[in-house]
Amino acid sequence: MALLQISEPGQTPAPHQHRLAAGIDLGTTNSLIATVRSGSAETLPDDSGSYLLPSVVHYRRGKPPLVGRAAQAHLSTDPQNTISSIKRLMGRGVADLSGSGFRLPYKMVETGSNVPRLHTSAGDFSPVEISADILGVLRQRAEQSLGGELEGVVITVPAYFDDAQRQATRDAARLAGLNVLRLLNEPTAAAVAYGLEQGAEGVYVVYDLGGGTFDISLLRLSKGVFEVLATAGDTALGGDDMDHRVAEWIMQKAGIGEGAGHHQLRRLLSAARRAKETLTHADSAPVKIALEDHSHWEGELSRDQFNRLVEPLIRKTLAPCRRVLRDAGVKAEQIREVIMVGGSTRVPLVRELVGGFFGREPLTEVDPDKVVAIGAAIQADILAGNKPNEDMLLLDVIPLSLGLETMGGLVEKVIPRNTPIPVSRAQDFTTYKDGQTAMVIHVLQGERELVSDCRSLGRFELRGIPAMVAGAARIRVTFQVDADGLLSVSAREETKGVEASIQVKPSYGLTDSEIEQMLKDSLSHANEDVAVRKLREQQVEADRVLEALRAALGEDGDTLLSRSEREEIEAAMTRLHTARDGGDAQGIKRAIEALDERTRAFAARRMDASIKKALRGQAVDEVKV
Amino acid sequence: MNYFELFGLPQDFRLDVEQLTERYRELQRSVHPDRFANAGALERRLSVQHAARINQAFQTLKDPVERARYLLELHGSDIAGENPKLDQAFLLEQMELRETLADIRSHSDPHAVLDELSDTVRQRTETLIHLLGEQLQEASAQSLSAARTSVDKLMFLNKIHQEVNEMYDELMED
C-alpha cells in the first residue's frame, strides 16, 4: 500500500511542480492559445509560425476534419462542409438563427433536439462539437510546444454571453478533454494583460469589437482586484457585419443579384474583407471579383465610401457605451484609459468615434488580436497555482438579468444584471391545487418584461412536493450563479423539509445524455476508449483533492482538527490513494465522496478562519493608520 | 452572523462606504472560487456559497435603501406586505414629477427639463437618506415607523430616477 506524504506541522508541503496551464481565446474569426513561460505570457504559434488559428473547420467523409488555415482554403470551394464563425451559433436554437437575418451558407438539420446541427458530408454536427474540434487543435499545439499534458485552461467568452452560450462553451471544452479552471470575460482578460504591465489603478473601459461580437465593459482596478462594474454589448455585431455591408455594396455595383450561390457569397465576403483590411492603412482599395459567368468585375472602394457604409454599425456600439457608464454611475471624464480589443478596432473610424465618445486616445499598444489570450494565460497561470503569492483577483458580474415566468407571460426578475457573481437568491413558491406534487419553473434571461422578449434558459421541473392543500406548501427555490456565470437551481419544501428533485430541460443547451453521446462519438473517432478517459478524469480529480488536502492539513491541520478527526481524514485519504491506483473509475469517485464527507467540517472551519483572518488584517491596518 | 458582523462593521446606517468596499475586497480575496480552482469539489462548493453571501451582503449594505430595509428587518420591523402611508404633499409632488416626465418631448429643450427633473429627484433622495440616518439612529418605535415611511418614499424616488435614466436613453436614440 502506498504511504501518504504528510508534511511536518507548520511546514508547507514541498513546492509542487510548475503546472502546465494555458489561456484560450475561442474567437468568432480566429482562436489563439497562450501560456506563461519563464514569467512572461506569449501566444503559441503553429508549425508555420502563425499564432492565429482561423476558427474554421472543414469536414470530410471518412477522414478527420481540417481546422484553421487548411480548412479556410475550402471556404469558397466547398462551403457546405466548411464551417466558419461557429461562435455565433453557440447556445442558440434553430429559431434564433432563421430569425437573425444573418445568412448562413450551411444546411441546418432539425433533430428534435433544441440544438441545431449542421449537415456535412462527415455527419451532422452541433456548434459544441465543431468548437471542440477547434479547441482540440489548440490543445494539441500547446501540448506539443510545452511537452506535456495541459492541467487546466482558462477560456474567454464575451462578457455579454448568456447562460446557454457559456454552458455551450464549457461543454465544448469537456468534449475536447480540457479541464476548465474558469470561463473569463474577454474584456477582463484584456485588462489583465494591460493592467499588470502598467500597474495603474483607476477605471478602465474595454472596447472589444471582434469578428462577430461587440462587448463594452467598465472595470475598476484597485489594489490587485479587478472589479467589473458594468458590461453591455451585442452578441451579433462585429467585423463580419462590416464585411457584409461592403459585400452588399459590391453586389450592387457589380450587378450581382440576390440569388447569388454559396461560392459567389464566399468570394464576395473574402473580397470585402480584403478591402476592409487594406483600408486600415490606405485611402482606397481595389476590388476585383470573379462573377458566375467567369468574367470579372473590378472597382475601387474609397476610405470615405467605406466609412459611410460602416458608420451606422460603429454608431450602434455607442449606445451600450452610454449604458455601462450610467449603470456604473461613472462619467466619461473619470475614465482612466480606453483599451481596444479585437481585430475590428484596427478600422480607423472605430478608433476615431470611440476616442471621440470617451474624449481620449484609445490604447492600442498590445496587439488587439493577442491581448485577450495573453490575459487569459496570466489568469490560468495563477489559477493553476503557479503563483501562490499572487494577489490578483477578478470579480465579475452577471451580464443579463435572470428572471422567472409569472402569470400572464410576464417576467419577474430574480437577479438583476450587473450583480456581482457568484450570487444566490432564494424565491418561495406555493401550489395552487390540492395535492399538487410537481411544478414547472421557467427561467429566463434578459431585460424585457415579456417572456417572449427574453431568452428562455430552461424549464425546471420540481417533483416530489409532499401533497398538501393548495397554498400550504412553501417551496424555496434557490438560484445560484457561479463565478463562470453559470446557473444552477435547487429546491426544498420548507414546511416538511423535503428536498424536491429537479429535472432541467435546457431551452437551447445540450442535455447530459446528449453530451455523453457526443463524448462517445468523438472518442471513437479518435480511437480513444471511453472507459480509459473516464478513469483518467477521476484519477486527475483524486490527485487534485489529495494535493489540496495535504496542503490544507499542512496549514491548518494542527489548529483546526482534533487528533481523532485528523486520523479519520488521513485514513480516508489513504483509502482514496489506494482506489486511485486501482483501475475502477466508480471506486475512485466513491472514495472522493467519502473523503469529502470526512472533511466537510474541516473545510467549513478553514473557510471561517480565513474570513476572520481577512477581517483581522483589516483591523491591524487601521491601527497602523 | 448578520451582514454587519460579516464585514466587522458596527450595526449603523451611517457607514463608511470606502471602508465597506475595502473589507469586501479583502473578504472576497479569502473565499472567492478562484482561490479554490485546484481544491476538491467540496471546498469549491463551499467557496461559491461564501462568496455569494459576501456579495449579497455587500450589495445590501452598499445601497442606502437596501441597507435601511435590512436594518429595519434586524429591528424586527418587516416592511413587506404593508401599504405605504405616505403624506399628501409627497404624493402630489410625485404626480407632478411624473407628469413632467411624461410630457418631456413637448418641451423645446427636453434635455434641459430632464436635467432639472433629475436634479430634483437627486436632492429629494439625499434629504431623505439624511433623515433616514437620524430615524434609524434614534431607533424608537415611533422613529422606526417613520423610517419605514422614508424607505417607501425612497423606493418611489428610485423608481422615477430609473425612468428618468430610461428617458435619457430614449432621447439619445431619437
Interface residues (C-beta under 8 A of the other chain):
Chain A: G152 L181 R182 S222 K223 V225 E227 A319 R322 R323 R326 I382 L383 A384 G385 D391 L393 L394 L395 T419 P420 I421 P422 V423 S424 R425 Q480 D482 A483 E541 R544 V545 E547 A548 L549 A552 I592 L595 D596 T599 R600 A603 A604 R606 M607 S610 I611 K613 A614 L615 G617 Q618 A619
Chain B: L6 F7 G8 E22 R23 R25 E26 L27 Q28 R29 S30 V31 H32 P33 D34 R35 A37 N38 A39 G40 A41 L42 E43 L46 S47 V48 Q49 H50 A51 A52 R53 N55 Q56 F58 Q59 N165 Y168 D169 M172 E173
